[in-house]
Amino acid sequence: MHNHSYAKVPRRWDDYFCGSAANQAEVNYLKRVVTQGVKAIPRSLFIAGKSGTGKTSLALLFIKSFKCLRRKPGEFEPCGECESCKDIDVRLSDRTLSGVVWVQPGAYTEETLNQSVKVALQTAAKGAQNTGNADGDVLFVVFDEWQEFARNLRQQVLLRTEIEVPGNHVCYIFLTMREEDLAEEDRIALIRRSGSGVIRLGTVPEHEITRFLIKSYP
């Protein structure tokens, strides 16, 4: 499995460093989605931004908020203490998260990547498990480093994400390092598909980094 350098996901939304003024509107959009619950969750979500802008942390915090077992309806903050929150906190190195399928090209050979995409789409076709937790019963299928996927795989994935099965509660998340990596076929698919969103994360100014560090580590 591919190991990642970061040690933890932000526990609360206020701890999300890249939720600076530069990205506040994007972060607020996702907080509103969590507040409104599964009825508002997008079918597909593209998170684009340069390396270090917080794409993966944002995706994990979004997932964590939905999966939190103690979060009350109408709220967006995960508790950080329940079994689900801790599961996400401790399984960052291998991405074996409950209710989450994570596919990243750097973790596989070309052959195993093709197989992993196939398994991810088959899992998505089955939908989320019904545990009785209305908001938590969402299956997240994450395609990380989307710009690294071969064109044929990209087309295969986008085609399958357009086939919506009522009630299966699946949210596809695509993480890509550059805005231009949303190729023309991706844009067409986004326009054609209902319930999709694009989050564009900008670089955080140096003075905001300094302010955050002083506030967090006085």
JOPE-V70230 format. One record per residue. PHI is phi in degrees with one decimal (* if undefined). Layout:
# JOPE-V70230
phi
PHI
PHI
This chain:
# JOPE-V70230
phi
*
-83.7
-90.7
-113.0
-82.1
-78.0
-96.5
-158.1
-96.4
-53.3
-72.9
-130.9
-64.8
-67.3
-87.2
-77.1
-58.9
-79.2
-83.6
-80.6
-58.2
-66.6
-122.7
-62.6
-62.7
-66.7
-65.5
-62.9
-60.8
-68.3
-63.0
-65.5
-61.4
-61.3
-60.5
-78.8
86.8
-60.5
-64.4
-102.6
-67.3
-70.8
-63.3
-135.6
-137.6
-98.5
-115.3
-113.5
169.4
-66.4
-59.9
91.6
-84.4
97.7
-62.9
-66.8
-60.8
-65.7
-62.5
-66.5
-67.4
-62.0
-64.0
-58.6
-64.0
-70.4
-83.0
-55.1
-82.9
-108.4
-66.1
-82.9
-55.3
87.6
-112.1
-121.0
-81.7
-74.7
-75.2
79.7
-118.9
-73.7
-58.9
-66.3
-61.3
-67.1
-60.5
-69.9
-63.5
-95.6
-112.9
-78.3
-74.0
-119.5
63.3
-86.4
-95.1
-66.3
77.6
-134.2
-111.9
-119.4
-119.3
-138.9
-52.2
-63.7
-90.2
-136.6
-78.4
-59.4
-66.5
-71.9
-65.2
-58.3
-67.5
-65.4
-64.5
-60.8
-64.4
-60.3
-70.3
-65.8
-64.0
-63.6
-63.8
-77.3
85.2
-76.7
-73.9
-94.0
-108.1
94.5
-96.5
-52.5
-76.6
-76.9
-82.0
-126.1
-94.8
-100.0
-113.6
-106.7
-110.7
-85.5
51.9
-54.7
-66.4
-91.3
-74.5
-63.4
-55.6
-65.4
-69.9
-59.9
-65.6
-62.5
-65.6
-63.3
-63.1
-70.2
-69.4
-78.3
-86.7
-91.7
-101.0
-54.9
86.0
-88.5
49.9
-115.9
-119.8
-90.6
-118.7
-114.3
-109.2
-136.9
-81.7
-136.5
-56.4
-69.3
-73.2
-78.6
-63.5
-57.3
-66.7
-66.3
-63.7
-61.7
-63.6
-64.5
-66.2
-75.8
-88.1
-82.4
66.5
-115.0
-143.6
-125.9
-106.7
-112.9
-96.7
-95.4
-71.6
-82.2
-61.5
-60.3
-66.9
-75.1
-62.9
-61.1
-62.4
-64.9
-66.0
-66.0
-67.3
-84.0
-131.1
-65.3
